Amino acid sequence: MSNFRDYLNERLQDEELKKEWDDIQPELDIIRAIIDARISNNLTQKELAQRTGIDQGDISKLERGTRNPSLKLLKRLADGMDMDLKIEFVPKKVVKY
């Protein structure tokens, strides 16, 4: 994995690429949160779909990042996993990759 980190650090020296990378981080954070929550609840996509009434294919699209969720959809996912949805604003930090 350090080879990837080294490569990423090198590539992120390019300011244009770094800006694009930083711009997509919130979307990647949401994707990670959905997947992590589902897995921590020992649910398959199909089981989550049954609990929420959201089509399994749509859950797959959310997890692949090919569909952007609305707040209403995120709330349905949270409810289906017996979780609360928490969205917060945090101060920006300088991130070293």
N, C-alpha and C positions, 0 to 999 in steps of 0.2 A: 504494500500500500504506500510505502514511502516513495516509491518511484512515481506513483501518480501524484502524490503531494508535491514532490519536487517539480514535476512537469507542470502542474497547475500553478505553482508559485512562479515559475518561469514565464508561463503564458500570461499571467495576470499582471506582469510588468507593462504589458500593452494597455494603455489607458482606455482605449475604446473597448477592448474586450473586458476589462475590469468593470467598466460602467455597465455593460450588458449583463455580466455575471451578477453584479450587485442588484440590478433591476429585477432579475428573476428570482432572487432569494425569497421574497415573501410567498410567491407561488409554490416554490419548492418546500418551504416550511409548512404550508397547508397540506400539501401532498404527504409529506412525512408524518404530520400529525394524524391525518386520517388513517394511514396504513398502520402506524404504531398503535393507535387506539384500538383499531379492529383486531390486530394481532394480540394485544394485551388482554383483550376480552375473549380470546380463543374463538374468534368468529371467522368463517369464510365469507367471501363476498356474497355468496348465495344466502347464507344465514342472515347477514346484515340486510340484504334486500328484503327478505321475508319479514324481518322485524320493523323495517322502515316503510315498506311499500315503494321503495325506490328500485327501479329495474337493476338487476345485477350488471347488465351491460353499462349502465350509467355509472355505477360504482366503479367499474373497471376503468371507464374513461376518466373519472375523477382521479383515480390513483395513477393513471398514466400521464395525467396532465393535459389531456386533450379536451377536457371540459372544465370550465370554470364554475365553481359552485356559488350559488347565492347564499346570503346569510340564512334564509329560510331553509335551504337544503342542508346547510351545515348544522342547523338546529335539529332537523329531523335525524341526521346521522348521530348526533350526540345523544338525543333521546333514545334512539335505537340501541345505543351501547350503554344506556343508563349512566350517562355522563352529562355534565354541564358544559356548555360552550362558553369559553372565555376568550375574548379578543382584547388585546391591550396594545397601547402605544408605549414604546420604550425609547430612551435616549439612544441616539446613534453612537456607535463605538467604532473605533478604528480596528478593523479585523485584519489579522495577519494569517495568510493561508499557508 
